[in-house]
Amino acid sequence: MADMTDSAFCRTVRAISPSASGLIVFREMVSSEAVVRGNDKTLNMTDIHPDERPLVQQVFGSDPATMAEAARIIEEQHHPEGFDINMGCPVYKIVHNFNGAALMKEPELASKIVKAMKAVITVPLSVKIRLGWSDPTECLEFIKVLEDAGTDLVTIHGRTKTQGYSGKADWEMVGRAKQQVSIPVLCNGDIHKPELVQEALNISKADGVLIARGALGNPWIFPQIATGATPISLEERLRVIRLHAGLHADQYGERGIVSFRKHLTWYFKGLPGAKTLRELLHTISSREDLDRVLARL
């Protein structure tokens, strides 16, 4: 998830999920054009801490040659365990440049991108898509195009681009798409509680699930899936928040704690007194500020 699943977030998930076997983290998407241009900020986003592995780096773009070169550069410098192409993002600033979900309207171009990247990388390549642009059945043919091009795995978010994040994810349609191919398929969308994992798998018959928004402010979802859901105590919540904040500050510098506020909104979502607490937390500018607010709890 852009601006959320950075190195600090992934390391936090790993730190509290030692028993979550089969867990693979997907890093936030980066622009292939920015990588090829040598943009320092973007290249830093592709750096991988040993504690994050195994890790899949997501890339977006619409030019096959640029996507391939970006993948080559990232693999040469950082050696992720896999790459993922974003063909599912519905956000305007992505799709208006023919990236993200816009590629579902261009199956021939999508195929060229997959083939170009497969030709230069030595690790598996997956693609993240939606059910379609506006028609939820578009994925039924599009997924076959991806398989024919050499894609190793496909993740399907159970909504169309036009739906955005509204409505309910259609796991049954994900299952219909899975029936069209022989490669593994992951089900994504609305899996925000541990008990929903098995339900999503039962309905979609997918080979696994990909959890995105369900992990925001809730990195415990992964060990809960592995060992069973247990309530998260306030002490444990505060411990992990401090851990995450420390890793975030290590990655972005002490002033980077300001950008950590977005995570605090999620960590306290739905808790008693959350609104008042968030108002205080959204004024912090250092770890000391954060500790003072959390100590009040």
PALO-728806 format. One record per residue (C-alpha): x negated, y, z. Coordinates in nm, 2 decimals. Each point is the difference from the previous one (the first is absolute). Last residue first. Layout:
xx|yy|zz
X|Y|Z .
...
This chain:
xx|yy|zz
0.29|0.58|2.88 .
-0.16|0.33|0.08 .
-0.34|-0.16|-0.06 .
0.10|-0.02|-0.37 .
0.02|0.37|-0.03 .
-0.34|0.06|0.17 .
-0.16|-0.28|-0.20 .
0.12|0.15|-0.33 .
-0.14|0.34|0.08 .
-0.33|-0.16|0.10 .
0.00|-0.19|-0.33 .
0.02|0.33|-0.18 .
0.25|0.23|-0.19 .
0.32|-0.08|0.17 .
0.31|0.21|-0.07 .
0.20|-0.28|-0.17 .
-0.03|-0.21|0.32 .
0.20|0.25|0.20 .
0.29|0.01|-0.25 .
-0.02|-0.37|-0.03 .
0.05|-0.05|0.37 .
0.32|0.21|0.00 .
0.14|-0.20|-0.29 .
-0.11|-0.33|0.13 .
0.18|0.04|0.34 .
0.10|-0.37|-0.01 .
-0.18|-0.19|-0.28 .
0.14|-0.01|-0.35 .
-0.31|0.12|-0.18 .
-0.29|0.03|0.25 .
-0.27|-0.17|-0.21 .
0.14|0.13|-0.32 .
-0.02|0.37|0.09 .
-0.35|-0.07|0.15 .
-0.12|-0.13|-0.34 .
0.08|0.34|-0.16 .
-0.19|0.17|0.28 .
-0.32|-0.17|-0.11 .
-0.06|0.28|-0.25 .
-0.08|0.23|0.29 .
-0.24|-0.26|0.14 .
-0.22|0.07|-0.31 .
-0.14|0.29|0.20 .
-0.22|-0.25|0.18 .
-0.14|-0.15|-0.32 .
0.19|-0.18|-0.28 .
-0.10|-0.36|0.04 .
-0.11|0.00|0.36 .
0.30|0.22|0.09 .
0.23|-0.26|-0.15 .
-0.18|-0.29|0.18 .
0.05|0.19|0.33 .
0.36|0.08|-0.08 .
0.07|-0.37|-0.08 .
-0.15|-0.12|0.33 .
0.18|0.27|0.19 .
0.33|-0.09|-0.16 .
-0.08|-0.37|0.06 .
-0.05|0.06|0.38 .
0.31|0.22|0.02 .
0.22|-0.27|-0.15 .
-0.15|-0.26|0.22 .
0.07|0.20|0.31 .
0.35|0.08|-0.11 .
0.07|-0.37|-0.04 .
0.07|-0.16|-0.34 .
0.28|-0.26|0.02 .
-0.09|-0.34|-0.13 .
0.06|-0.14|-0.35 .
-0.15|-0.34|-0.08 .
-0.35|-0.12|-0.06 .
-0.08|0.09|-0.37 .
0.29|0.24|-0.07 .
-0.07|0.17|0.33 .
-0.37|0.02|-0.08 .
0.10|0.19|-0.33 .
0.27|0.22|0.14 .
-0.23|0.14|0.27 .
-0.12|0.26|-0.25 .
0.33|0.18|0.07 .
-0.05|0.38|-0.04 .
0.02|-0.07|-0.37 .
0.01|-0.38|-0.05 .
0.35|-0.02|-0.13 .
-0.08|0.27|-0.25 .
-0.22|-0.25|-0.19 .
0.04|-0.38|0.05 .
-0.08|-0.23|-0.29 .
0.16|-0.34|0.03 .
-0.10|-0.35|-0.11 .
0.05|-0.26|-0.26 .
0.35|0.12|-0.09 .
0.30|-0.22|0.03 .
0.19|0.33|-0.01 .
0.28|-0.08|0.24 .
-0.19|-0.23|0.24 .
-0.31|0.21|-0.02 .
0.19|0.32|0.08 .
0.17|-0.17|0.29 .
-0.33|-0.15|0.13 .
-0.15|0.35|0.00 .
0.30|0.17|0.15 .
-0.07|-0.14|0.35 .
-0.32|0.19|0.02 .
0.18|0.34|-0.05 .
-0.05|0.26|-0.27 .
0.03|-0.21|-0.31 .
0.22|0.25|-0.19 .
-0.20|-0.03|-0.33 .
-0.26|-0.24|-0.13 .
0.01|-0.36|-0.12 .
-0.33|-0.15|-0.12 .
-0.03|-0.21|-0.32 .
-0.25|-0.27|-0.08 .
-0.05|-0.09|-0.37 .
0.23|-0.24|-0.18 .
0.24|0.25|-0.15 .
0.37|0.06|-0.07 .
0.12|-0.15|0.33 .
-0.17|0.27|0.19 .
0.21|0.26|-0.18 .
0.32|-0.17|0.13 .
-0.15|0.00|0.35 .
-0.06|0.37|-0.01 .
0.36|0.04|-0.11 .
0.11|-0.19|0.32 .
-0.22|0.22|0.21 .
0.19|0.31|-0.10 .
-0.13|0.28|0.22 .
0.28|0.21|0.15 .
0.11|0.35|-0.09 .
-0.24|0.29|-0.01 .
-0.38|-0.03|-0.03 .
-0.03|0.12|-0.35 .
0.32|-0.12|-0.16 .
-0.10|0.15|-0.34 .
-0.32|-0.21|0.01 .
0.19|-0.32|0.05 .
0.01|-0.19|0.33 .
-0.12|-0.34|0.12 .
-0.37|0.08|0.01 .
-0.17|-0.27|-0.20 .
-0.36|-0.11|0.06 .
-0.16|-0.19|-0.29 .
-0.30|-0.23|0.01 .
-0.28|-0.11|-0.24 .
0.08|0.23|-0.29 .
-0.14|-0.14|-0.32 .
0.18|0.19|-0.28 .
0.26|-0.28|-0.03 .
0.08|0.03|0.37 .
0.06|0.37|-0.03 .
0.22|-0.03|-0.30 .
0.20|-0.27|0.18 .
0.05|0.24|0.29 .
0.14|0.26|-0.24 .
0.27|-0.24|-0.14 .
0.18|-0.06|0.33 .
-0.11|0.33|0.15 .
0.24|0.19|-0.22 .
0.29|-0.17|0.18 .
0.03|0.27|0.26 .
0.09|0.26|-0.26 .
-0.12|0.35|0.09 .
-0.37|-0.01|-0.03 .
-0.04|-0.37|0.09 .
0.00|-0.25|0.28 .
-0.31|0.17|0.13 .
-0.36|-0.08|-0.07 .
-0.33|-0.07|0.18 .
-0.26|-0.17|-0.21 .
-0.27|-0.25|0.11 .
-0.36|-0.05|-0.13 .
-0.23|-0.27|0.15 .
-0.38|0.06|0.02 .
-0.27|0.00|-0.27 .
0.09|0.33|-0.17 .
-0.07|0.13|-0.35 .
0.23|-0.19|-0.24 .
0.28|-0.02|0.26 .
0.02|0.38|0.00 .
0.04|0.03|-0.37 .
0.26|-0.29|-0.02 .
0.21|0.15|0.28 .
-0.01|0.35|-0.15 .
0.09|-0.14|-0.35 .
0.30|-0.18|0.14 .
0.13|0.31|0.17 .
-0.04|0.19|-0.33 .
0.21|-0.27|-0.18 .
0.26|0.00|0.29 .
0.05|0.38|-0.01 .
0.33|0.07|0.19 .
-0.15|-0.19|0.30 .
-0.30|0.23|-0.03 .
0.22|0.29|0.13 .
0.01|-0.19|0.34 .
-0.35|0.12|0.08 .
-0.17|0.22|-0.26 .
0.15|0.17|-0.31 .
-0.11|0.35|0.12 .
0.35|0.07|0.12 .
0.00|-0.33|0.19 .
-0.27|0.10|0.25 .
0.11|0.36|0.09 .
0.36|-0.12|0.00 .
-0.03|-0.27|0.26 .
0.14|-0.34|-0.11 .
-0.32|-0.21|0.06 .
0.04|-0.34|-0.16 .
-0.26|-0.06|-0.26 .
-0.29|0.03|0.25 .
-0.27|-0.23|-0.12 .
-0.16|-0.22|0.27 .
-0.36|-0.10|0.03 .
-0.16|-0.28|0.19 .
-0.26|-0.10|0.26 .
-0.15|0.35|0.00 .
-0.36|0.02|-0.11 .
-0.09|0.35|0.10 .
-0.24|0.16|-0.25 .
0.02|-0.24|-0.30 .
0.36|-0.09|0.06 .
0.10|0.37|0.03 .
-0.19|0.09|-0.32 .
0.14|-0.29|-0.20 .
0.35|0.08|0.12 .
-0.03|0.36|-0.11 .
-0.14|-0.10|-0.34 .
0.29|-0.23|-0.06 .
0.26|0.25|0.10 .
-0.17|0.26|-0.22 .
0.00|-0.23|-0.30 .
0.36|-0.11|0.05 .
0.13|0.36|0.04 .
0.32|0.02|0.22 .
-0.14|0.04|0.35 .
0.03|-0.14|0.35 .
-0.23|-0.21|0.22 .
0.06|-0.22|0.30 .
-0.30|-0.15|0.18 .
0.06|-0.34|0.15 .
-0.18|-0.08|0.33 .
-0.12|-0.32|0.17 .
-0.16|0.17|0.19 .
0.08|0.31|0.21 .
-0.26|-0.06|0.28 .
-0.28|0.02|-0.26 .
0.09|0.37|-0.07 .
0.09|0.06|-0.36 .
-0.07|0.32|-0.20 .
0.27|0.07|-0.26 .
0.13|0.32|0.16 .
-0.36|0.13|-0.01 .
0.02|-0.03|-0.38 .
0.31|0.21|0.00 .
-0.15|0.28|0.21 .
-0.32|0.00|-0.20 .
0.16|0.03|-0.34 .
-0.22|-0.19|-0.24 .
0.20|0.08|-0.31 .
0.06|-0.38|-0.04 .
0.14|-0.02|0.35 .
0.22|0.31|-0.05 .
0.15|-0.15|-0.32 .
0.07|-0.33|0.17 .
0.20|0.18|0.27 .
0.00|-0.18|0.33 .
0.27|-0.21|0.16 .
0.00|-0.07|0.38 .
-0.18|-0.32|0.10 .
0.18|-0.33|0.00 .
-0.07|-0.22|0.30 .
0.00|-0.38|-0.02 .
0.15|-0.21|0.28 .
-0.01|-0.37|-0.06 .
-0.05|-0.08|0.37 .
0.14|0.27|0.24 .
-0.18|-0.12|0.32 .
-0.26|0.28|0.01 .
0.27|0.26|-0.07 .
-0.07|0.29|0.25 .
-0.33|0.10|-0.15 .
0.10|-0.08|-0.36 .
0.29|0.25|0.01 .
-0.22|0.27|0.16 .
-0.27|-0.06|-0.27 .
0.26|0.04|-0.27 .
0.13|0.33|0.15 .
-0.35|0.14|0.03 .
-0.09|-0.11|-0.35 .
0.30|0.17|-0.16 .
0.35|-0.13|-0.01 .
0.18|0.33|0.06 .
-0.09|0.27|-0.26 .
0.15|-0.21|-0.28 .
0.15|-0.33|0.11 .
